[in-house]
Amino acid sequence: MSLRGAAGRDVNVETEATKQPSIDEEIASLALTDKEELIMNNKYKSVPVKSSEITPYSQYLSRRDFLKAAGIVTGSALFAACAPAQRATETTLPEGEAPVIPTGKMDELGDPANSFEDITNYNNYYEFSVDKEAVNPLSKDFAPAPWTVEVHGLVNNPQTYGIEDLLRKFPQEERIYRLRCVEAWSMVIPWTGFPLASLLQEVEPTSDAKFVRFETVYRPEEMPGQKNPLFPWPYQEGLRLDEAMHDLTILATGLYGQPMPNPNGAPIRLVVPWKYGFKSIKSIVKIELVAEQPSTLWNTVGPGEYGFYSNVNPERSHPRWSQASERRIGEFDRRPTLMFNGYAEQVASLYVGMDLVENY
Ligand code: MTE
């Protein structure tokens, strides 16, 4: 992600994104790939998660409280300790305490999930830092509990849910999705969560509701990046109501069966896998049903660069780099970007008749 700051200076955070392929490479990558054919023949499957496979939130809280009281470790360092053979010096977990991170997960195209370590140590979370590797350490003292999410606006049945209510009420599923950042890198992430549609149905949007607006928590004392005046905090995002109701759109409460790690947006974040990652807003406290297209943080700072729709589209270059290819974290070669991030079969019907280059 890079930003043309108020001072007219570019703050460039992702150098790989500027290393762009040649025009020939771009054209070659637009050809229909085996992968795209595979998607057309392979319906995306969601996998319900057995509750025994998810660490209950109550256990997570008591575990955190225990560790805190014992003065051993707090916050995301706990999760960092989950990754194999790393940061042994940061913490000493009692034997048998470290959660087991399963291996061998893959997406429906057969690509392996990124490691827990990759997913929790290379993050865009500007509330903490614009440096991806600084987010994990800076977010370790962020408190994801207690937590409430207010769902309000043009609804018949407004609600304020505690995070525990959401986990109890809505069955958690595993969804292994590709996350494609607008900066042209990607990962495969095994989220746990539930369809946003289930929550929206419960609050009963009125017939005037056309869009959904999301807001991240505002806690500048815990989130040092929120003191950066170049951004209009709190982070806001939005979806059209039909996008929000689509089955692929989830509220994620964890990954790899663990409660959501702080650097990934604890305790609850949006995941919209066919859109650039910045649409997947983290640490949500408000969900509002509205009549007009809401403003969003990135569209406000860079309207020519970050559109409201932001569907992954290899044919619509970012003004400063191509989107025709991407770098999967952990791989050396670039790979072609897939239309709608590989979810075209499921979501293309939402945009029939729309010019997706104009409506970027
Ligand atoms: N949400 C908030 N509140 N703040 C952010 O800076 N960054 C976005 C998105 N959600 C961001 C956010 C971007 S640019 C990306 S690519 C994804 O989160 C990254 O998610 P990850 O760190 O879990 O991979």
Residues whose N, C-alpha, C, O or C-beta is under 5 A from the ligand:
A	BS01	MTE	I119 Y122 N123 N124 Y125 Y126 E127 C181 T216 Y235 P263 N264 G277 F278 S280 I281 K282
